[in-house]
Amino acid sequence: MWIRKTENRDLPALMVLYDQARAFMRAKGNPKQWPDGYPPLSLLEADIAQGHSYVLEDEAGQLLGTFALIGGEDPTYGQIDGLGWRSASPYVTIHRLASNGKARGVARTAFDYAQSVCPHIRIDTHAQNLPMQQAILTYGFQERGTIYLQDGSPRQAYDYLSE
C-alpha cells in the first residue's frame, strides 16, 4: 500500500470511495456521521488545493483509502469536555479517513504516515463509529473527551503522542 498526495484526477474515485465508506458505516450501525453528499466535492477540492489530502493505493493504482492530514490548530479542538488533551505541543489532525473496505490496514497505514509527519496526532469520530474507535484505540490513541463540530454535533476525541 502506497501513500501519495491526492490529485484532482482522483476526485471521481474519491466520491465512489466515500459512497462505499458511508454504506459501510450505515451497515455497522452508524447512520448519522456522514450524511449523503459528505464530504462535498468542494471540501475535497479545497483539501487537495491546500495539500492536505492523501490517497492510499495498491500496486495497480487502485485507490484503497483516503484521509486529510492537517497541521496547525483545529478550531473544533479548542474546547474539549472530559480529560482534556495530554499535550499543547504542535499536532496534526486526521480527518475524513475512509476505506473502500477491500484492503486491511488502511487506518494503520494512515496513522503511521501521520506519525512520521508529527509525533502528536489528534482525531475524532462519532460515538456510533465502533470500527473506527477500535482502529484508533488499537493503534495506541487515548480517548480524551468530547469535542463539538461547528454545528454542535458531539464527537469522541483522541490523541496520540509518540514516546
TIKEVEX-710021 format. One record per atom (N, C-alpha, C): atom name; x, y, z; residue number from 1; residue in one letter; chain. Coordinates in pm, whole numbers. Last residue first. Example, Ala and Ser with C-alpha at 12.3 -4.5 7.8 and 13.67 -1.06 7.14 Angstrom:
TIKEVEX-710021
   site       xx       yy       zz   pos   code   unit
      N     1285     -225      708     2      s      A
     CA     1367     -106      714     2      s      A
      C     1290        3      787     2      s      A
      N     1319     -569      780     1      a      A
     CA     1230     -450      780     1      a      A
      C     1320     -330      780     1      a      A
This chain:
TIKEVEX-710021
   site       xx       yy       zz   pos   code   unit
      N      627      816     2184   163      e      A
     CA      714      811     2303   163      e      A
      C      858      827     2261   163      e      A
      N      382     1014     2034   162      s      A
     CA      492      920     2019   162      s      A
      C      581      928     2143   162      s      A
      N       54     1040     2121   161      l      A
     CA      184     1103     2141   161      l      A
      C      291      996     2129   161      l      A
      N     -269     1099     2019   160      y      A
     CA     -159     1004     2015   160      y      A
      C      -31     1084     2030   160      y      A
      N     -610     1144     2125   159      d      A
     CA     -479     1192     2083   159      d      A
      C     -377     1079     2094   159      d      A
      N     -959     1189     2045   158      y      A
     CA     -846     1105     2085   158      y      A
      C     -716     1177     2049   158      y      A
      N    -1309     1238     2100   157      a      A
     CA    -1178     1288     2059   157      a      A
      C    -1066     1206     2123   157      a      A
      N    -1629     1198     1974   156      q      A
     CA    -1530     1147     2068   156      q      A
      C    -1393     1184     2014   156      q      A
      N    -1843     1474     1912   155      r      A
     CA    -1754     1370     1860   155      r      A
      C    -1659     1327     1971   155      r      A
      N    -2162     1636     1876   154      p      A
     CA    -2051     1586     1957   154      p      A
      C    -1971     1479     1883   154      p      A
      N    -2261     1918     1686   153      s      A
     CA    -2261     1772     1697   153      s      A
      C    -2140     1725     1779   153      s      A
      N    -2248     2188     1635   152      g      A
     CA    -2279     2145     1771   152      g      A
      C    -2280     1995     1792   152      g      A
      N    -2154     2266     1394   151      d      A
     CA    -2300     2257     1407   151      d      A
      C    -2344     2209     1545   151      d      A
      N    -1879     2243     1433   150      q      A
     CA    -1937     2376     1419   150      q      A
      C    -2088     2375     1435   150      q      A
      N    -1847     1978     1682   149      l      A
     CA    -1831     2035     1549   149      l      A
      C    -1899     2171     1542   149      l      A
      N    -1689     1935     1989   148      y      A
     CA    -1814     1966     1920   148      y      A
      C    -1783     2031     1785   148      y      A
      N    -1544     1664     2178   147      i      A
     CA    -1536     1793     2111   147      i      A
      C    -1666     1814     2036   147      i      A
      N    -1486     1483     2471   146      t      A
     CA    -1580     1516     2365   146      t      A
      C    -1550     1655     2310   146      t      A
      N    -1193     1288     2551   145      g      A
     CA    -1318     1356     2585   145      g      A
      C    -1403     1380     2463   145      g      A
      N     -980     1124     2496   144      r      A
     CA     -956     1240     2580   144      r      A
      C    -1083     1314     2620   144      r      A
      N     -847      804     2441   143      e      A
     CA     -967      887     2438   143      e      A
      C     -949     1000     2539   143      e      A
      N     -537      760     2280   142      q      A
     CA     -612      760     2405   142      q      A
      C     -733      852     2392   142      q      A
      N     -396      537     2037   141      f      A
     CA     -455      665     2074   141      f      A
      C     -524      649     2208   141      f      A
      N     -314      287     1958   140      g      A
     CA     -250      346     2075   140      g      A
      C     -296      487     2108   140      g      A
      N     -439      126     1775   139      y      A
     CA     -313      189     1735   139      y      A
      C     -240      249     1854   139      y      A
      N     -672       62     1907   138      t      A
     CA     -574      -44     1882   138      t      A
      C     -439       15     1845   138      t      A
      N     -810      307     1894   137      l      A
     CA     -759      258     2023   137      l      A
      C     -654      148     2005   137      l      A
      N     -862      321     1615   136      i      A
     CA     -794      429     1686   136      i      A
      C     -730      377     1814   136      i      A
      N    -1007       87     1564   135      a      A
     CA     -880      112     1494   135      a      A
      C     -798      216     1568   135      a      A
      N    -1230      130     1733   134      q      A
     CA    -1142       15     1755   134      q      A
      C    -1006       37     1687   134      q      A
      N    -1340      357     1615   133      q      A
     CA    -1293      363     1753   133      q      A
      C    -1196      249     1782   133      q      A
      N    -1414      248     1369   132      m      A
     CA    -1309      350     1375   132      m      A
      C    -1254      362     1516   132      m      A
      N    -1617       64     1451   131      p      A
     CA    -1496       16     1382   131      p      A
      C    -1382      119     1386   131      p      A
      N    -1806      244     1578   130      l      A
     CA    -1729      148     1656   130      l      A
      C    -1608       92     1581   130      l      A
      N    -1945      511     1565   129      n      A
     CA    -1849      456     1470   129      n      A
      C    -1753      361     1543   129      n      A
      N    -2109      637     1744   128      q      A
     CA    -2158      513     1685   128      q      A
      C    -2059      448     1588   128      q      A
      N    -1977      872     1808   127      a      A
     CA    -1991      770     1913   127      a      A
      C    -2039      636     1857   127      a      A
      N    -1751      976     1550   126      h      A
     CA    -1886      967     1603   126      h      A
      C    -1893      855     1707   126      h      A
      N    -1419     1098     1618   125      t      A
     CA    -1517     1018     1544   125      t      A
      C    -1649     1018     1618   125      t      A
      N    -1095     1253     1575   124      d      A
     CA    -1225     1238     1641   124      d      A
      C    -1315     1152     1555   124      d      A
      N     -749     1306     1654   123      i      A
     CA     -853     1253     1566   123      i      A
      C     -982     1248     1646   123      i      A
      N     -407     1413     1656   122      r      A
     CA     -543     1416     1712   122      r      A
      C     -641     1367     1607   122      r      A
      N      -68     1347     1730   121      i      A
     CA     -180     1334     1637   121      i      A
      C     -311     1345     1716   121      i      A
      N      264     1410     1744   120      h      A
     CA      140     1439     1817   120      h      A
      C       26     1442     1716   120      h      A
      N      484     1383     1580   119      p      A
     CA      466     1285     1687   119      p      A
      C      337     1303     1767   119      p      A
      N      443     1403     1228   118      c      A
     CA      439     1473     1357   118      c      A
      C      413     1372     1468   118      c      A
      N      503     1232     1017   117      v      A
     CA      500     1376      993   117      v      A
      C      511     1454     1124   117      v      A
      N      480      982     1114   116      s      A
     CA      607     1015     1051   116      s      A
      C      618     1165     1024   116      s      A
      N      216      984     1196   115      q      A
     CA      320      982     1298   115      q      A
      C      456     1017     1240   115      q      A
      N       92      969      945   114      a      A
     CA       75     1089     1027   114      a      A
      C      184     1097     1134   114      a      A
      N      170      706      875   113      y      A
     CA      214      821      795   113      y      A
      C      205      949      878   113      y      A
      N       36      559     1070   112      d      A
     CA      183      553     1060   112      d      A
      C      237      673      984   112      d      A
      N     -229      621     1000   111      f      A
     CA     -176      663     1130   111      f      A
      C      -23      662     1129   111      f      A
      N     -242      499      747   110      a      A
     CA     -263      644      759   110      a      A
      C     -206      695      891   110      a      A
      N     -202      233      827   109      t      A
     CA     -107      296      735   109      t      A
      C     -120      448      740   109      t      A
      N     -430      195      988   108      r      A
     CA     -295      183     1046   108      r      A
      C     -191      251      957   108      r      A
      N     -634      223      793   107      a      A
     CA     -624      316      906   107      a      A
      C     -483      313      965   107      a      A
      N     -572        3      621   106      v      A
     CA     -576      141      570   106      v      A
      C     -560      241      685   106      v      A
      N     -575     -266      690   105      g      A
     CA     -460     -186      729   105      g      A
      C     -461      -43      679   105      g      A
      N     -709     -451      416   104      r      A
     CA     -689     -434      559   104      r      A
      C     -570     -341      582   104      r      A
      N     -925     -365      152   103      a      A
     CA     -788     -389      199   103      a      A
      C     -781     -365      348   103      a      A
      N    -1184     -304       98   102      k      A
     CA    -1126     -420       29   102      k      A
      C     -984     -452       74   102      k      A
      N    -1294      -70      189   101      g      A
     CA    -1331     -194      256   101      g      A
      C    -1269     -319      197   101      g      A
      N    -1212      172      108   100      n      A
     CA    -1308      105       20   100      n      A
      C    -1352      -29       77   100      n      A
      N    -1207      411      377    99      s      A
     CA    -1153      295      306    99      s      A
      C    -1258      239      213    99      s      A
      N    -1121      728      518    98      a      A
     CA    -1217      635      458    98      a      A
      C    -1143      526      382    98      a      A
      N    -1103     1009      714    97      l      A
     CA    -1038      882      685    97      l      A
      C    -1144      784      634    97      l      A
      N    -1161     1278      782    96      r      A
     CA    -1219     1216      661    96      r      A
      C    -1147     1088      618    96      r      A
      N     -856     1382      942    95      h      A
     CA     -999     1397      914    95      h      A
      C    -1035     1314      791    95      h      A
      N     -613     1417     1181    94      i      A
     CA     -661     1331     1074    94      i      A
      C     -811     1350     1062    94      i      A
      N     -393     1678     1260    93      t      A
     CA     -525     1619     1277    93      t      A
      C     -559     1534     1155    93      t      A
      N      -89     1732     1435    92      v      A
     CA     -161     1716     1309    92      v      A
      C     -293     1649     1341    92      v      A
      N       50     1975     1666    91      y      A
     CA       -9     1847     1629    91      y      A
      C      -63     1850     1486    91      y      A
      N      262     2120     1917    90      p      A
     CA      205     2120     1781    90      p      A
      C      157     1980     1743    90      p      A
      N      156     2063     2262    89      s      A
     CA      257     2069     2156    89      s      A
      C      190     2074     2018    89      s      A
      N        2     2031     2477    88      a      A
     CA      -26     2151     2399    88      a      A
      C       75     2167     2285    88      a      A
      N     -125     1711     2568    87      s      A
     CA      -14     1798     2536    87      s      A
      C      -65     1919     2457    87      s      A
      N     -357     1577     2625    86      r      A
     CA     -238     1545     2705    86      r      A
      C     -123     1640     2680    86      r      A
      N     -674     1739     2647    85      w      A
     CA     -558     1697     2569    85      w      A
      C     -439     1672     2659    85      w      A
      N     -934     1613     2864    84      g      A
     CA     -853     1717     2802    84      g      A
      C     -733     1658     2730    84      g      A
      N    -1130     1458     2988    83      l      A
     CA     -994     1458     3040    83      l      A
      C     -908     1571     2986    83      l      A
      N    -1411     1665     2924    82      g      A
     CA    -1357     1536     2965    82      g      A
      C    -1216     1552     3019    82      g      A
      N    -1449     1862     2636    81      d      A
     CA    -1506     1820     2764    81      d      A
      C    -1448     1684     2799    81      d      A
      N    -1264     2108     2475    80      i      A
     CA    -1286     1964     2490    80      i      A
      C    -1342     1939     2630    80      i      A
      N    -1199     2352     2241    79      q      A
     CA    -1277     2322     2362    79      q      A
      C    -1302     2172     2366    79      q      A
      N    -1043     2329     2013    78      g      A
     CA    -1010     2431     2113    78      g      A
      C    -1081     2409     2246    78      g      A
      N    -1110     2169     1807    77      y      A
     CA    -1041     2104     1917    77      y      A
      C    -1003     2203     2028    77      y      A
      N    -1213     2322     1607    76      t      A
     CA    -1308     2238     1681    76      t      A
      C    -1243     2168     1800    76      t      A
      N     -982     2445     1498    75      p      A
     CA    -1075     2523     1581    75      p      A
      C    -1173     2437     1661    75      p      A
      N     -668     2312     1516    74      d      A
     CA     -800     2282     1464    74      d      A
      C     -902     2353     1554    74      d      A
      N     -352     2442     1451    73      e      A
     CA     -464     2439     1543    73      e      A
      C     -595     2411     1470    73      e      A
      N     -148     2225     1239    72      g      A
     CA     -191     2352     1300    72      g      A
      C     -314     2334     1386    72      g      A
      N     -211     2013      955    71      g      A
     CA     -129     2064     1064    71      g      A
      C     -184     2195     1118    71      g      A
      N     -401     1748      848    70      i      A
     CA     -396     1893      857    70      i      A
      C     -314     1933      979    70      i      A
      N     -483     1517      623    69      l      A
     CA     -389     1537      733    69      l      A
      C     -358     1685      738    69      l      A
      N     -747     1317      516    68      a      A
     CA     -690     1452      519    68      a      A
      C     -601     1460      641    68      a      A
      N     -747     1012      328    67      f      A
     CA     -758     1087      453    67      f      A
      C     -704     1227      430    67      f      A
      N     -840      697      177    66      t      A
     CA     -805      839      170    66      t      A
      C     -815      901      309    66      t      A
      N     -798      384        0    65      g      A
     CA     -842      471      108    65      g      A
      C     -796      612       87    65      g      A
      N     -742      260     -236    64      l      A
     CA     -789      177     -126    64      l      A
      C     -845      261      -12    64      l      A
      N     -736      293     -579    63      l      A
     CA     -747      365     -453    63      l      A
      C     -811      276     -347    63      l      A
      N     -506      118     -778    62      q      A
     CA     -643      125     -729    62      q      A
      C     -644      197     -594    62      q      A
      N     -249       75     -871    61      g      A
     CA     -300      211     -874    61      g      A
      C     -444      225     -830    61      g      A
      N     -140     -169     -836    60      a      A
     CA     -206     -146     -965    60      a      A
      C     -264       -5     -977    60      a      A
      N      -54     -164     -575    59      e      A
     CA       47     -166     -681    59      e      A
      C      -12     -137     -819    59      e      A
      N     -294       61     -417    58      d      A
     CA     -219      -63     -431    58      d      A
      C     -123      -54     -549    58      d      A
      N     -302      365     -222    57      e      A
     CA     -331      285     -340    57      e      A
      C     -247      159     -340    57      e      A
      N     -436      628      -49    56      l      A
     CA     -362      504      -34    56      l      A
      C     -401      420     -153    56      l      A
      N     -410      983      -65    55      v      A
     CA     -474      857     -102    55      v      A
      C     -378      743      -75    55      v      A
      N     -465     1296      101    54      y      A
     CA     -379     1183       64    54      y      A
      C     -464     1065       23    54      y      A
      N     -479     1648      139    53      s      A
     CA     -544     1523      104    53      s      A
      C     -444     1419       54    53      s      A
      N     -362     1894      178    52      h      A
     CA     -399     1815      296    52      h      A
      C     -447     1674      264    52      h      A
      N     -307     2094       -8    51      g      A
     CA     -206     1991       17    51      g      A
      C     -235     1903      136    51      g      A
      N     -497     2270      -85    50      q      A
     CA     -417     2308       32    50      q      A
      C     -311     2204       68    50      q      A
      N     -619     2131     -294    49      a      A
     CA     -552     2259     -323    49      a      A
      C     -459     2301     -209    49      a      A
      N     -732     1916     -149    48      i      A
     CA     -628     1893     -250    48      i      A
      C     -548     2021     -274    48      i      A
      N     -919     2052       11    47      d      A
     CA     -815     1969       73    47      d      A
      C     -699     1946      -24    47      d      A
      N    -1080     2163     -192    46      a      A
     CA    -1003     2251     -104    46      a      A
      C     -891     2174      -36    46      a      A
      N    -1193     1928     -296    45      e      A
     CA    -1111     2015     -383    45      e      A
      C    -1024     2108     -299    45      e      A
      N    -1335     1846      -71    44      l      A
     CA    -1227     1762     -123    44      l      A
      C    -1134     1842     -213    44      l      A
      N    -1519     2055      -57    43      l      A
     CA    -1427     2032       55    43      l      A
      C    -1308     1947        9    43      l      A
      N    -1659     2025     -299    42      s      A
     CA    -1586     2150     -273    42      s      A
      C    -1486     2133     -159    42      s      A
      N    -1786     1778     -269    41      l      A
     CA    -1678     1791     -366    41      l      A
      C    -1595     1916     -338    41      l      A
      N    -1852     1705       78    40      p      A
     CA    -1886     1763      -53    40      p      A
      C    -1762     1777     -141    40      p      A
      N    -1818     1382      231    39      p      A
     CA    -1780     1523      220    39      p      A
      C    -1815     1578       82    39      p      A
      N    -2164     1390      191    38      y      A
     CA    -2048     1431      272    38      y      A
      C    -1935     1332      247    38      y      A
      N    -2375     1288       48    37      g      A
     CA    -2310     1407       -5    37      g      A
      C    -2193     1457       78    37      g      A
      N    -2557     1171      325    36      d      A
     CA    -2536     1167      181    36      d      A
      C    -2474     1299      134    36      d      A
      N    -2370     1219      636    35      p      A
     CA    -2493     1214      555    35      p      A
      C    -2458     1206      406    35      p      A
      N    -2183     1061      853    34      w      A
     CA    -2162     1123      722    34      w      A
      C    -2291     1113      642    34      w      A
      N    -2316      981     1098    33      q      A
     CA    -2190     1055     1096    33      q      A
      C    -2167     1128      964    33      q      A
      N    -2554      827     1101    32      k      A
     CA    -2561      973     1108    32      k      A
      C    -2430     1048     1086    32      k      A
      N    -2550      547     1117    31      p      A
     CA    -2618      610     1003    31      p      A
      C    -2606      762      996    31      p      A
      N    -2395      303     1215    30      n      A
     CA    -2357      443     1227    30      n      A
      C    -2420      521     1110    30      n      A
      N    -2412       25     1190    29      g      A
     CA    -2489       93     1294    29      g      A
      C    -2454      238     1315    29      g      A
      N    -2285      -85      975    28      k      A
     CA    -2227     -114     1107    28      k      A
      C    -2295      -34     1218    28      k      A
      N    -2412       20      757    27      a      A
     CA    -2426     -124      782    27      a      A
      C    -2376     -163      920    27      a      A
      N    -2315      281      772    26      r      A
     CA    -2458      255      795    26      r      A
      C    -2481      108      828    26      r      A
      N    -2045      238      706    25      m      A
     CA    -2081      293      837    25      m      A
      C    -2228      264      869    25      m      A
      N    -2072      138      443    24      f      A
     CA    -2013       55      547    24      f      A
      C    -2054      106      685    24      f      A
      N    -2178      365      315    23      a      A
     CA    -2256      241      317    23      a      A
      C    -2205      147      428    23      a      A
      N    -1961      540      347    22      r      A
     CA    -2091      572      408    22      r      A
      C    -2177      446      419    22      r      A
      N    -1767      404      192    21      a      A
     CA    -1745      423      336    21      a      A
      C    -1876      456      407    21      a      A
      N    -1880      422      -64    20      q      A
     CA    -1856      291       -3    20      q      A
      C    -1839      302      148    20      q      A
      N    -1872      699      -95    19      d      A
     CA    -2001      630     -101    19      d      A
      C    -1989      492      -34    19      d      A
      N    -1594      735      -90    18      y      A
     CA    -1674      788       21    18      y      A
      C    -1814      728       21    18      y      A
      N    -1535      609     -336    17      l      A
     CA    -1479      558     -212    17      l      A
      C    -1558      607      -92    17      l      A
      N    -1662      781     -516    16      v      A
     CA    -1707      642     -505    16      v      A
      C    -1659      582     -372    16      v      A
      N    -1506     1008     -474    15      m      A
     CA    -1650     1016     -449    15      m      A
      C    -1708      874     -435    15      m      A
      N    -1255      916     -555    14      l      A
     CA    -1278      951     -415    14      l      A
      C    -1427      955     -382    14      l      A
      N    -1293      888     -830    13      a      A
     CA    -1271      768     -749    13      a      A
      C    -1292      796     -601    13      a      A
      N    -1318     1164     -899    12      p      A
     CA    -1427     1068     -923    12      p      A
      C    -1413      940     -839    12      p      A
      N    -1057     1268     -800    11      l      A
     CA    -1186     1305     -741    11      l      A
      C    -1300     1208     -773    11      l      A
      N     -813     1225     -916    10      d      A
     CA     -861     1123     -824    10      d      A
      C    -1004     1148     -775    10      d      A
      N     -741     1451    -1051     9      r      A
     CA     -786     1338    -1133     9      r      A
      C     -842     1225    -1047     9      r      A
      N     -635     1611     -850     8      n      A
     CA     -772     1637     -897     8      n      A
      C     -827     1521     -980     8      n      A
      N     -463     1396     -616     7      e      A
     CA     -465     1485     -732     7      e      A
      C     -610     1503     -777     7      e      A
      N     -321     1348     -297     6      t      A
     CA     -435     1335     -386     6      t      A
      C     -424     1437     -498     6      t      A
      N        3     1219     -234     5      k      A
     CA      -90     1334     -234     5      k      A
      C     -202     1307     -334     5      k      A
      N       20      875     -135     4      r      A
     CA       63      989     -214     4      r      A
      C      -39     1101     -197     4      r      A
      N      118      562      -15     3      i      A
     CA       50      688       13     3      i      A
      C      109      794      -77     3      i      A
      N       61      216      -89     2      w      A
     CA      139      338     -103     2      w      A
      C       55      459      -68     2      w      A
      N       85     -117        0     1      m      A
     CA        0        0        0     1      m      A
      C       90      124        0     1      m      A
